[in-house]
């Protein structure tokens, strides 16, 4: 087995181990969140939250920013949009926005 091939196998094994360890943590962070459009649309129609389109206009993303994922989460303070945003350089960041008022939560 060549050295490069051995390195690739070791790197793959390490990445798999890290992924398996981080899955429960990621699931715990997103507990109580949904991406179900029916649930979100029902809440918007009932006037409980603002639509994602309205929220996106209010937060004014920087040029080149794209929302990869938007989840509606239930937090003690109320409903929150948890947004995963990526810029042109590929840098990801999370942004939590109050789903009622549209203000960014630090």
BAFI-187569 format. One record per atom (N, C-alpha, C): atom name; x, y, z. Coordinates in steps of 0.1 Angstrom, whole numbers, m for minus. Layout:
+----+-------+-------+-------+
! at !    px !    py !    pz !
+----+-------+-------+-------+
! CA !     X !     Y !     Z !
...
+----+-------+-------+-------+
END
This chain:
+----+-------+-------+-------+
! at !    px !    py !    pz !
+----+-------+-------+-------+
!  N !     8 !   m12 !     0 !
! CA !     0 !     0 !     0 !
!  C !     9 !    12 !     0 !
!  N !     6 !    22 !    m9 !
! CA !    14 !    34 !   m10 !
!  C !    11 !    43 !     2 !
!  N !    21 !    52 !     4 !
! CA !    20 !    61 !    16 !
!  C !     7 !    70 !    14 !
!  N !     5 !    74 !     2 !
! CA !    m7 !    83 !    m1 !
!  C !   m20 !    76 !     2 !
!  N !   m21 !    64 !    m2 !
! CA !   m33 !    56 !     0 !
!  C !   m35 !    53 !    15 !
!  N !   m24 !    50 !    22 !
! CA !   m25 !    48 !    37 !
!  C !   m30 !    61 !    43 !
!  N !   m24 !    72 !    39 !
! CA !   m29 !    85 !    45 !
!  C !   m43 !    88 !    42 !
!  N !   m48 !    85 !    30 !
! CA !   m62 !    87 !    27 !
!  C !   m71 !    79 !    36 !
!  N !   m67 !    66 !    38 !
! CA !   m76 !    58 !    47 !
!  C !   m76 !    63 !    61 !
!  N !   m64 !    67 !    66 !
! CA !   m64 !    72 !    80 !
!  C !   m72 !    85 !    81 !
!  N !   m71 !    94 !    71 !
! CA !   m78 !   106 !    71 !
!  C !   m93 !   104 !    71 !
!  N !   m98 !    94 !    62 !
! CA !  m112 !    90 !    61 !
!  C !  m117 !    85 !    75 !
!  N !  m109 !    76 !    81 !
! CA !  m113 !    71 !    94 !
!  C !  m114 !    81 !   105 !
!  N !  m105 !    91 !   105 !
! CA !  m106 !   102 !   114 !
!  C !  m118 !   110 !   112 !
!  N !  m121 !   114 !    99 !
! CA !  m133 !   122 !    96 !
!  C !  m146 !   115 !   100 !
!  N !  m146 !   102 !    98 !
! CA !  m158 !    94 !   101 !
!  C !  m160 !    94 !   117 !
!  N !  m149 !    92 !   124 !
! CA !  m150 !    92 !   139 !
!  C !  m155 !   106 !   144 !
!  N !  m150 !   117 !   138 !
! CA !  m154 !   130 !   142 !
!  C !  m169 !   132 !   139 !
!  N !  m173 !   128 !   127 !
! CA !  m187 !   129 !   123 !
!  C !  m196 !   121 !   132 !
!  N !  m193 !   109 !   136 !
! CA !  m201 !   101 !   144 !
!  C !  m202 !   107 !   158 !
!  N !  m191 !   113 !   163 !
! CA !  m192 !   119 !   176 !
!  C !  m200 !   132 !   176 !
!  N !  m200 !   139 !   166 !
! CA !  m206 !   152 !   165 !
!  C !  m221 !   151 !   162 !
!  N !  m226 !   140 !   157 !
! CA !  m240 !   139 !   153 !
!  C !  m249 !   141 !   165 !
!  N !  m248 !   135 !   177 !
! CA !  m257 !   137 !   188 !
!  C !  m256 !   152 !   193 !
!  N !  m245 !   158 !   192 !
! CA !  m244 !   172 !   196 !
!  C !  m252 !   181 !   187 !
!  N !  m251 !   179 !   174 !
! CA !  m258 !   186 !   164 !
!  C !  m273 !   184 !   166 !
!  N !  m277 !   172 !   169 !
! CA !  m291 !   169 !   170 !
!  C !  m296 !   176 !   183 !
!  N !  m289 !   176 !   194 !
! CA !  m293 !   183 !   206 !
!  C !  m294 !   198 !   204 !
!  N !  m285 !   204 !   196 !
! CA !  m286 !   218 !   194 !
!  C !  m299 !   222 !   187 !
!  N !  m303 !   213 !   178 !
! CA !  m315 !   216 !   170 !
!  C !  m328 !   209 !   175 !
!  N !  m328 !   205 !   187 !
! CA !  m340 !   199 !   193 !
!  C !  m351 !   210 !   193 !
!  N !  m362 !   206 !   189 !
! CA !  m374 !   215 !   189 !
!  C !  m374 !   224 !   176 !
!  N !  m366 !   220 !   166 !
! CA !  m366 !   228 !   154 !
!  C !  m373 !   220 !   142 !
!  N !  m378 !   227 !   133 !
! CA !  m385 !   221 !   121 !
!  C !  m381 !   229 !   109 !
!  N !  m381 !   221 !    98 !
! CA !  m380 !   227 !    84 !
!  C !  m393 !   224 !    76 !
!  N !  m403 !   219 !    83 !
! CA !  m415 !   215 !    77 !
!  C !  m423 !   227 !    72 !
!  N !  m424 !   229 !    59 !
! CA !  m431 !   241 !    54 !
!  C !  m445 !   242 !    58 !
!  N !  m452 !   231 !    60 !
! CA !  m466 !   231 !    64 !
!  C !  m468 !   238 !    78 !
!  N !  m459 !   234 !    87 !
! CA !  m459 !   239 !   100 !
!  C !  m456 !   254 !   101 !
!  N !  m446 !   257 !    93 !
! CA !  m442 !   271 !    93 !
!  C !  m452 !   280 !    86 !
!  N !  m458 !   275 !    75 !
! CA !  m469 !   283 !    68 !
!  C !  m481 !   285 !    77 !
!  N !  m484 !   274 !    84 !
! CA !  m496 !   275 !    93 !
!  C !  m494 !   286 !   104 !
!  N !  m482 !   286 !   110 !
! CA !  m478 !   296 !   120 !
!  C !  m479 !   310 !   114 !
!  N !  m474 !   312 !   101 !
! CA !  m474 !   325 !    95 !
!  C !  m489 !   329 !    92 !
!  N !  m497 !   320 !    87 !
! CA !  m511 !   323 !    85 !
!  C !  m519 !   326 !    97 !
!  N !  m515 !   320 !   108 !
! CA !  m522 !   323 !   121 !
!  C !  m517 !   336 !   127 !
!  N !  m507 !   342 !   121 !
! CA !  m501 !   355 !   127 !
!  C !  m492 !   353 !   138 !
!  N !  m487 !   341 !   141 !
! CA !  m479 !   338 !   152 !
!  C !  m464 !   343 !   149 !
!  N !  m460 !   342 !   137 !
! CA !  m446 !   345 !   133 !
!  C !  m447 !   353 !   119 !
!  N !  m435 !   359 !   116 !
! CA !  m434 !   365 !   103 !
!  C !  m429 !   354 !    93 !
!  N !  m432 !   357 !    80 !
! CA !  m427 !   347 !    70 !
!  C !  m412 !   349 !    69 !
!  N !  m406 !   338 !    64 !
! CA !  m391 !   338 !    62 !
!  C !  m387 !   349 !    52 !
!  N !  m395 !   352 !    42 !
! CA !  m393 !   362 !    32 !
!  C !  m392 !   376 !    39 !
!  N !  m401 !   379 !    48 !
! CA !  m401 !   391 !    55 !
!  C !  m389 !   392 !    64 !
!  N !  m385 !   381 !    71 !
! CA !  m374 !   381 !    80 !
!  C !  m361 !   383 !    72 !
!  N !  m360 !   377 !    60 !
! CA !  m348 !   378 !    52 !
!  C !  m346 !   393 !    47 !
!  N !  m357 !   400 !    44 !
! CA !  m356 !   414 !    41 !
!  C !  m352 !   423 !    52 !
!  N !  m357 !   419 !    64 !
! CA !  m353 !   427 !    76 !
!  C !  m339 !   426 !    80 !
!  N !  m333 !   414 !    79 !
! CA !  m319 !   412 !    84 !
!  C !  m309 !   417 !    74 !
!  N !  m313 !   420 !    62 !
! CA !  m304 !   426 !    52 !
!  C !  m290 !   419 !    52 !
!  N !  m290 !   407 !    45 !
! CA !  m278 !   399 !    44 !
!  C !  m268 !   407 !    36 !
!  N !  m255 !   404 !    38 !
! CA !  m244 !   411 !    31 !
!  C !  m244 !   405 !    17 !
!  N !  m238 !   413 !     8 !
! CA !  m237 !   409 !    m6 !
!  C !  m229 !   396 !    m7 !
!  N !  m235 !   386 !   m14 !
! CA !  m228 !   373 !   m16 !
!  C !  m232 !   363 !    m5 !
!  N !  m240 !   367 !     5 !
! CA !  m245 !   358 !    15 !
!  C !  m257 !   350 !    10 !
!  N !  m257 !   337 !    13 !
! CA !  m268 !   329 !     9 !
!  C !  m273 !   321 !    21 !
!  N !  m286 !   319 !    22 !
! CA !  m291 !   311 !    33 !
!  C !  m291 !   296 !    29 !
!  N !  m283 !   288 !    35 !
! CA !  m283 !   274 !    32 !
!  C !  m295 !   266 !    38 !
!  N !  m298 !   270 !    50 !
! CA !  m308 !   263 !    57 !
!  C !  m315 !   272 !    67 !
!  N !  m328 !   271 !    67 !
! CA !  m336 !   279 !    77 !
!  C !  m345 !   270 !    85 !
!  N !  m344 !   270 !    98 !
! CA !  m352 !   262 !   106 !
!  C !  m360 !   271 !   116 !
!  N !  m372 !   266 !   119 !
! CA !  m380 !   273 !   129 !
!  C !  m379 !   266 !   142 !
!  N !  m373 !   272 !   152 !
! CA !  m370 !   266 !   165 !
!  C !  m379 !   272 !   176 !
!  N !  m382 !   264 !   186 !
! CA !  m390 !   269 !   197 !
!  C !  m380 !   270 !   208 !
!  N !  m378 !   282 !   213 !
! CA !  m369 !   286 !   224 !
!  C !  m377 !   291 !   236 !
!  N !  m371 !   292 !   248 !
! CA !  m379 !   297 !   259 !
!  C !  m384 !   311 !   257 !
!  N !  m376 !   319 !   249 !
! CA !  m380 !   333 !   247 !
!  C !  m391 !   334 !   236 !
!  N !  m393 !   323 !   228 !
! CA !  m403 !   323 !   217 !
!  C !  m397 !   317 !   205 !
!  N !  m405 !   317 !   194 !
! CA !  m400 !   311 !   182 !
!  C !  m389 !   319 !   175 !
!  N !  m379 !   311 !   170 !
! CA !  m367 !   317 !   164 !
!  C !  m364 !   310 !   151 !
!  N !  m360 !   318 !   141 !
! CA !  m355 !   312 !   129 !
!  C !  m340 !   310 !   131 !
!  N !  m335 !   298 !   129 !
! CA !  m321 !   295 !   130 !
!  C !  m316 !   293 !   116 !
!  N !  m308 !   303 !   112 !
! CA !  m303 !   303 !    98 !
!  C !  m289 !   299 !    97 !
!  N !  m286 !   291 !    87 !
! CA !  m272 !   288 !    83 !
!  C !  m269 !   295 !    71 !
!  N !  m259 !   305 !    72 !
! CA !  m256 !   314 !    61 !
!  C !  m242 !   311 !    56 !
!  N !  m240 !   311 !    43 !
! CA !  m226 !   309 !    37 !
!  C !  m223 !   321 !    28 !
!  N !  m211 !   326 !    28 !
! CA !  m207 !   337 !    19 !
!  C !  m200 !   331 !     7 !
!  N !  m195 !   340 !    m2 !
! CA !  m189 !   336 !   m14 !
!  C !  m175 !   329 !   m12 !
!  N !  m169 !   331 !     0 !
! CA !  m157 !   325 !     3 !
!  C !  m159 !   311 !     9 !
!  N !  m172 !   307 !    11 !
! CA !  m175 !   294 !    17 !
!  C !  m175 !   294 !    32 !
!  N !  m174 !   305 !    38 !
! CA !  m174 !   306 !    53 !
!  C !  m189 !   305 !    58 !
!  N !  m192 !   296 !    67 !
! CA !  m205 !   294 !    72 !
!  C !  m206 !   301 !    85 !
!  N !  m219 !   306 !    88 !
! CA !  m221 !   312 !   101 !
!  C !  m236 !   309 !   105 !
!  N !  m239 !   308 !   117 !
! CA !  m253 !   307 !   122 !
!  C !  m258 !   320 !   127 !
!  N !  m271 !   322 !   124 !
! CA !  m277 !   335 !   128 !
!  C !  m291 !   331 !   133 !
!  N !  m294 !   336 !   145 !
! CA !  m307 !   333 !   151 !
!  C !  m315 !   346 !   151 !
!  N !  m327 !   345 !   145 !
! CA !  m335 !   357 !   144 !
!  C !  m349 !   354 !   150 !
!  N !  m353 !   364 !   158 !
! CA !  m366 !   363 !   165 !
!  C !  m377 !   362 !   154 !
!  N !  m385 !   352 !   154 !
! CA !  m395 !   349 !   143 !
!  C !  m407 !   359 !   144 !
!  N !  m409 !   365 !   155 !
! CA !  m420 !   375 !   157 !
!  C !  m416 !   389 !   153 !
!  N !  m405 !   394 !   159 !
! CA !  m400 !   407 !   157 !
!  C !  m391 !   409 !   146 !
!  N !  m383 !   399 !   142 !
! CA !  m374 !   400 !   131 !
!  C !  m360 !   405 !   136 !
!  N !  m358 !   406 !   149 !
! CA !  m345 !   411 !   154 !
!  C !  m335 !   400 !   155 !
!  N !  m322 !   403 !   152 !
! CA !  m312 !   393 !   154 !
!  C !  m309 !   391 !   168 !
!  N !  m308 !   378 !   172 !
! CA !  m305 !   374 !   186 !
!  C !  m290 !   371 !   187 !
!  N !  m283 !   377 !   196 !
! CA !  m269 !   374 !   198 !
!  C !  m266 !   362 !   205 !
+----+-------+-------+-------+
END
